[in-house]
Amino acid sequence: MAKDWSGQLKLVNFKCGKCRHTFSAVPDLIEDDPDAPHHPYRYSAHCPACKAEHQPQISWERGLLKAHQTSTGPVTAEGKAASAANLDGHPTSEEARRTRFNAMKHGMAARTATYFPAKPDGYAFCGKCDVGRDWCAAQPACVKQTEIFMLHHAAFDQRNPKVLTSLHADVHSALMATLQMCLQAVLSEGVLIKQPRVELDREGNSVTLAYIGEDGKKKYIYDFTSNPAFKPIADLVTRMGLSMNDLGMSVRGFEDAEDAGKGMGVLRLDEKSKETLDAFGVRMLEASKNAADLIKQSQADLVRDPVYIQHQAQEKSR
C-alpha cells in the first residue's frame, strides 16, 4: 500500500534565505497550508548558521512531497502489463551509449578535484551558483565543473562533437558579450587617447611639457595615440569570423551576388536561339565545303591586287 504523505513531518530540510545554508532539523513552526491539499502544512525553522528566524522548507522537498502524494500508477493487472510492455526494446543502442556514463560521476569528480576541488564561494563563478553550499562542501569536486568534464569525456568517447553544442553556444555568447563591452568602452573613451607629454629633466624628474601661447596662457603639449583596445577587438573579430567578408556583407560581395543574379558570365539562350547538335554539324559541314573555293578566290584577288603587284616589282628590282 502506498504511503500517505499528507501527514506532518518530524524531520524537514530547510534552506536559509540569508546565508544560503541548508540543514535538516525539527520544525520550530508548523502552519496550516490549505492551498496545498497534497500536504496541508508549511514548516519553518531557525538557521543554525546565521541565527535567522523562521527559514522556509527547501523548495525541492516541497515539490517531492507533491509528487509522492499525487503520482499514480497502474493498479489493475492489465495496466501493469501495459506499463511493463513499454520497456520492450529498451534500452536502445543510443540510450545505452548515454546511460553508461552514469557511472562516471565519482571517477570524474575525482579527476575534477585535481583542478577544481570543492570550495564553496572560493571561485569567481561561485557567486551565481545555485548549488547548496553545504552539499557542495561535502562533494570531492565542484559539481558544475564535473558536469563539464563528463560532457567532454562523453564527446571524445563517442567521437560526437554535438554533445558539446550547448557549451560552445555558451562560450560564443560570452565572447559576443565581451566584444560588445569592448566596443562600448572604446566608444565611451574615444578613438584617440589624449595624454600630456611627460619627459625627464636633467635631474631625472618628470616634467610635463608646456609653453606660453600668444594669449599669454600656459598650454600643454599632448600626445595622441589610438585606443589600445582596437587590436584585441580586431583579433577577436577575425578569430570569430565576424568580419564583413566572412559574413558576406562587403560591397564586393553584394556586387558578386547581383552579377550572379543577372547571369553575368553565363551564356543564356532563349528557345529561338537554341540549336541542336545535329543542326550545328550540318551547318559546319556546309561551311567547310565552301572553304576551298573561298581560299582560291582570295588567292586570285591577291595576285590582281595593285599594292601586291608593286611590292613584287620592288622586290625584283633589288
C-alpha positions as a printed NumPy array, in Angstrom:
array([[   0.   ,    0.   ,    0.   ],
       [   1.332,    3.439,   -0.946],
       [   2.487,    5.694,    1.868],
       [   0.316,    8.68 ,    2.772],
       [   2.472,   11.828,    2.518],
       [  -0.25 ,   14.24 ,    3.694],
       [   0.658,   13.882,    7.393],
       [   3.039,   16.119,    9.348],
       [   6.763,   15.513,    9.037],
       [   9.047,   15.202,   12.044],
       [  12.296,   15.994,   10.218],
       [  12.355,   18.606,    7.448],
       [  15.041,   20.046,    5.143],
       [  15.445,   23.823,    5.199],
       [  17.439,   26.466,    3.297],
       [  18.323,   29.822,    4.815],
       [  17.418,   32.736,    2.583],
       [  20.149,   34.945,    4.044],
       [  23.295,   32.801,    4.263],
       [  22.041,   30.043,    1.896],
       [  22.842,   27.405,    4.493],
       [  20.968,   24.118,    4.031],
       [  20.179,   21.98 ,    7.045],
       [  17.852,   19.277,    8.36 ],
       [  16.014,   19.94 ,   11.637],
       [  12.816,   19.533,   13.579],
       [  10.47 ,   22.381,   12.57 ],
       [  10.18 ,   25.258,   15.03 ],
       [   6.913,   26.386,   13.485],
       [   4.207,   24.382,   11.698],
       [   1.406,   26.298,    9.969],
       [  -1.649,   25.123,    8.09 ],
       [  -1.476,   25.499,    4.312],
       [  -4.962,   24.952,    2.829],
       [  -3.691,   25.903,   -0.656],
       [  -1.659,   22.669,   -0.774],
       [  -4.131,   19.784,   -0.35 ],
       [  -1.426,   17.212,   -1.116],
       [   0.439,   18.299,    2.065],
       [  -1.5  ,   20.979,    4.013],
       [   1.364,   22.076,    6.276],
       [   4.081,   24.669,    5.97 ],
       [   7.28 ,   24.372,    8.012],
       [   9.819,   26.899,    9.323],
       [  12.969,   26.666,   11.411],
       [  15.747,   28.884,   12.742],
       [  19.019,   28.787,   10.807],
       [  21.813,   27.319,   12.99 ],
       [  24.499,   29.164,   10.982],
       [  23.369,   32.805,   10.985],
       [  20.537,   32.5  ,   13.551],
       [  17.978,   33.832,   11.062],
       [  14.46 ,   33.016,   12.279],
       [  11.699,   31.112,   10.517],
       [  13.535,   29.986,    7.414],
       [  11.292,   28.092,    4.948],
       [  11.349,   24.486,    3.899],
       [  13.602,   23.858,    0.918],
       [  11.711,   24.01 ,   -2.388],
       [  12.784,   20.644,   -3.791],
       [  11.4  ,   18.799,   -0.78 ],
       [   8.011,   20.506,   -1.109],
       [   7.908,   19.501,   -4.749],
       [   8.86 ,   15.945,   -3.831],
       [   6.004,   15.759,   -1.328],
       [   3.556,   16.784,   -4.022],
       [   4.986,   14.282,   -6.483],
       [   4.737,   11.419,   -3.977],
       [   1.174,   12.244,   -2.991],
       [  -0.317,   12.995,   -6.424],
       [   1.554,   10.465,   -8.56 ],
       [  -0.411,    7.382,   -9.557],
       [   0.451,    4.212,  -11.379],
       [  -1.286,    1.191,  -12.873],
       [  -3.496,   -0.692,  -10.416],
       [  -5.099,   -3.46 ,  -12.474],
       [  -3.234,   -6.412,  -13.937],
       [  -3.894,   -5.143,  -17.459],
       [  -2.479,   -1.724,  -16.597],
       [   0.633,   -3.189,  -15.025],
       [   1.173,   -5.428,  -18.064],
       [   0.814,   -2.457,  -20.417],
       [   3.29 ,   -0.457,  -18.338],
       [   5.791,   -3.323,  -18.447],
       [   5.338,   -3.625,  -22.22 ],
       [   6.577,   -0.052,  -22.602],
       [  10.04 ,   -1.268,  -21.634],
       [  10.249,   -3.716,  -24.512],
       [  13.097,   -2.803,  -26.853],
       [  14.756,   -0.544,  -24.281],
       [  17.378,    0.496,  -23.735],
       [  18.245,    1.115,  -27.366],
       [  21.836,    1.332,  -28.53 ],
       [  21.709,    5.126,  -28.309],
       [  20.211,    5.02 ,  -24.829],
       [  22.877,    2.561,  -23.727],
       [  25.595,    4.871,  -25.016],
       [  24.169,    7.662,  -22.878],
       [  23.314,    5.808,  -19.687],
       [  26.662,    4.056,  -19.466],
       [  28.14 ,    7.408,  -18.498],
       [  26.023,    7.478,  -15.338],
       [  28.763,    5.547,  -13.556],
       [  31.349,    8.191,  -14.465],
       [  30.18 ,   10.581,  -11.763],
       [  32.553,    9.57 ,   -8.969],
       [  35.505,    8.978,  -11.268],
       [  35.046,   12.326,  -12.964],
       [  34.665,   14.04 ,   -9.604],
       [  37.992,   12.543,   -8.529],
       [  39.694,   13.85 ,  -11.676],
       [  37.997,   17.229,  -11.444],
       [  39.147,   17.57 ,   -7.83 ],
       [  42.7  ,   17.829,   -9.157],
       [  41.81 ,   21.146,  -10.799],
       [  38.594,   22.258,   -9.079],
       [  38.26 ,   20.791,   -5.569],
       [  35.018,   21.569,   -3.767],
       [  35.48 ,   25.068,   -2.362],
       [  32.114,   26.844,   -1.761],
       [  32.364,   30.573,   -2.555],
       [  36.073,   30.095,   -3.227],
       [  35.918,   30.536,   -7.01 ],
       [  34.935,   33.553,   -9.07 ],
       [  31.956,   31.703,  -10.569],
       [  30.547,   30.642,   -7.16 ],
       [  28.611,   33.874,   -6.7  ],
       [  25.873,   32.872,   -9.15 ],
       [  25.947,   29.136,   -8.468],
       [  22.62 ,   27.643,   -7.384],
       [  24.118,   24.581,   -5.678],
       [  23.699,   24.387,   -1.889],
       [  26.911,   25.402,   -0.153],
       [  26.777,   22.644,    2.484],
       [  26.078,   19.982,   -0.084],
       [  28.837,   21.344,   -2.329],
       [  31.329,   21.219,    0.556],
       [  30.552,   17.523,    1.053],
       [  31.477,   16.708,   -2.575],
       [  35.029,   15.849,   -3.713],
       [  34.921,   18.415,   -6.536],
       [  32.948,   21.349,   -7.931],
       [  29.668,   19.971,   -9.26 ],
       [  29.456,   22.371,  -12.216],
       [  32.977,   21.654,  -13.372],
       [  32.397,   17.904,  -13.003],
       [  29.473,   18.187,  -15.431],
       [  31.753,   19.89 ,  -17.958],
       [  34.381,   17.16 ,  -17.523],
       [  31.759,   14.458,  -18.079],
       [  30.429,   16.108,  -21.237],
       [  33.913,   16.328,  -22.752],
       [  34.782,   12.746,  -21.899],
       [  31.472,   11.581,  -23.369],
       [  32.075,   13.597,  -26.543],
       [  35.571,   12.17 ,  -27.054],
       [  34.49 ,    8.627,  -26.227],
       [  31.572,    8.775,  -28.683],
       [  33.504,   10.906,  -31.185],
       [  30.437,   13.097,  -31.334],
       [  31.102,   16.864,  -31.085],
       [  27.351,   17.54 ,  -30.943],
       [  27.488,   16.661,  -27.241],
       [  29.365,   19.927,  -26.675],
       [  26.924,   22.091,  -28.64 ],
       [  25.418,   23.731,  -25.555],
       [  28.86 ,   24.521,  -24.108],
       [  30.063,   26.009,  -27.379],
       [  26.92 ,   28.132,  -27.58 ],
       [  27.589,   29.467,  -24.064],
       [  31.209,   30.276,  -24.907],
       [  30.247,   32.002,  -28.168],
       [  27.584,   34.102,  -26.454],
       [  30.093,   35.077,  -23.74 ],
       [  32.617,   36.118,  -26.413],
       [  29.965,   38.187,  -28.179],
       [  29.06 ,   39.898,  -24.9  ],
       [  32.765,   40.604,  -24.273],
       [  33.138,   42.043,  -27.782],
       [  30.177,   44.356,  -27.249],
       [  31.57 ,   45.57 ,  -23.929],
       [  34.936,   46.29 ,  -25.587],
       [  33.249,   48.29 ,  -28.33 ],
       [  31.204,   50.25 ,  -25.804],
       [  34.358,   51.028,  -23.824],
       [  36.136,   52.284,  -26.962],
       [  33.168,   54.443,  -27.957],
       [  32.877,   55.934,  -24.477],
       [  36.605,   56.68 ,  -24.091],
       [  37.102,   57.803,  -27.674],
       [  39.016,   56.574,  -30.686],
       [  42.072,   58.66 ,  -29.776],
       [  43.51 ,   58.895,  -26.279],
       [  44.885,   62.31 ,  -25.362],
       [  47.686,   62.432,  -22.785],
       [  50.076,   65.224,  -21.765],
       [  53.639,   64.624,  -22.899],
       [  55.977,   63.964,  -19.98 ],
       [  59.778,   63.924,  -20.156],
       [  62.641,   63.784,  -17.688],
       [  64.659,   66.882,  -16.918],
       [  68.384,   66.973,  -16.175],
       [  67.818,   65.999,  -12.562],
       [  65.707,   62.988,  -13.596],
       [  62.396,   64.476,  -12.518],
       [  59.237,   64.027,  -14.585],
       [  58.175,   67.254,  -16.24 ],
       [  55.012,   67.898,  -18.208],
       [  55.929,   69.797,  -21.375],
       [  54.195,   73.137,  -21.738],
       [  54.64 ,   76.504,  -23.403],
       [  53.223,   80.025,  -23.231],
       [  50.827,   80.759,  -26.063],
       [  50.242,   84.026,  -27.901],
       [  47.461,   84.853,  -25.486],
       [  49.884,   84.586,  -22.572],
       [  48.307,   81.45 ,  -21.181],
       [  50.13 ,   78.254,  -20.353],
       [  49.409,   75.464,  -22.793],
       [  50.412,   71.82 ,  -22.645],
       [  51.814,   69.568,  -25.334],
       [  49.741,   66.419,  -25.827],
       [  50.408,   63.05 ,  -27.377],
       [  47.595,   61.366,  -29.277],
       [  47.559,   57.586,  -29.516],
       [  44.989,   55.177,  -30.835],
       [  42.912,   53.316,  -28.287],
       [  44.869,   50.175,  -27.26 ],
       [  41.612,   48.169,  -27.243],
       [  41.486,   48.299,  -31.06 ],
       [  43.94 ,   45.439,  -31.597],
       [  42.294,   42.87 ,  -29.276],
       [  38.895,   43.772,  -30.759],
       [  40.193,   43.249,  -34.297],
       [  41.802,   39.933,  -33.299],
       [  38.576,   38.767,  -31.658],
       [  36.504,   39.718,  -34.71 ],
       [  38.898,   37.848,  -37.008],
       [  39.041,   34.7  ,  -34.889],
       [  35.263,   34.566,  -34.547],
       [  34.746,   35.052,  -38.3  ],
       [  32.697,   38.228,  -37.837],
       [  34.366,   40.433,  -40.425],
       [  32.346,   41.903,  -43.296],
       [  33.916,   39.496,  -45.77 ],
       [  33.231,   36.49 ,  -43.539],
       [  29.571,   37.476,  -43.243],
       [  29.239,   38.244,  -46.971],
       [  28.286,   41.864,  -46.243],
       [  31.062,   43.657,  -48.137],
       [  30.39 ,   45.81 ,  -51.224],
       [  32.208,   43.351,  -53.447],
       [  30.127,   40.526,  -52.027],
       [  26.941,   42.371,  -52.899],
       [  28.2  ,   43.094,  -56.428],
       [  29.119,   39.427,  -56.947],
       [  25.688,   38.385,  -55.729],
       [  23.976,   40.856,  -58.069],
       [  26.084,   39.701,  -61.021],
       [  25.202,   36.109,  -60.249],
       [  21.53 ,   37.062,  -60.151],
       [  21.795,   38.792,  -63.505],
       [  23.516,   35.769,  -65.039],
       [  26.727,   37.595,  -65.959],
       [  29.393,   35.177,  -67.128],
       [  26.773,   32.579,  -68.044],
       [  25.617,   32.01 ,  -71.64 ],
       [  21.81 ,   32.013,  -71.687],
       [  19.882,   31.344,  -74.927],
       [  16.183,   31.665,  -75.494],
       [  14.174,   28.976,  -77.248],
       [  14.581,   30.641,  -80.66 ],
       [  18.355,   30.871,  -80.351],
       [  18.909,   27.299,  -79.228],
       [  20.445,   24.93 ,  -81.812],
       [  20.602,   21.174,  -81.703],
       [  23.883,   19.319,  -82.147],
       [  22.776,   17.779,  -85.458],
       [  21.855,   21.172,  -86.914],
       [  25.19 ,   22.588,  -85.818],
       [  27.039,   19.717,  -87.521],
       [  25.161,   20.249,  -90.817],
       [  25.928,   23.96 ,  -90.731],
       [  29.627,   23.359,  -90.114],
       [  29.762,   20.805,  -92.995],
       [  28.281,   23.29 ,  -95.472],
       [  30.738,   25.912,  -94.339],
       [  33.711,   23.547,  -94.855],
       [  32.61 ,   22.712,  -98.422],
       [  32.815,   26.37 ,  -99.454],
       [  36.125,   26.887,  -97.678],
       [  38.258,   25.624, -100.63 ],
       [  36.501,   27.92 , -103.147],
       [  36.93 ,   30.872, -100.784],
       [  40.666,   30.203, -100.482],
       [  41.133,   30.039, -104.269],
       [  39.162,   33.247, -104.748],
       [  41.23 ,   35.043, -102.134],
       [  44.486,   33.925, -103.808],
       [  43.261,   35.174, -107.181],
       [  42.299,   38.517, -105.709],
       [  45.712,   38.782, -104.1  ],
       [  47.531,   38.353, -107.464],
       [  45.467,   41.159, -109.014],
       [  45.912,   43.499, -106.109],
       [  47.878,   46.674, -107.27 ],
       [  49.716,   47.033, -103.973],
       [  50.839,   43.453, -104.139],
       [  51.973,   43.894, -107.786],
       [  54.03 ,   46.979, -106.878],
       [  55.6  ,   45.187, -103.934],
       [  56.61 ,   42.278, -106.169],
       [  58.216,   44.682, -108.695],
       [  60.269,   46.375, -105.984],
       [  61.499,   43.03 , -104.728],
       [  62.676,   42.039, -108.238],
       [  64.497,   45.353, -108.793],
       [  66.595,   44.755, -105.696]])
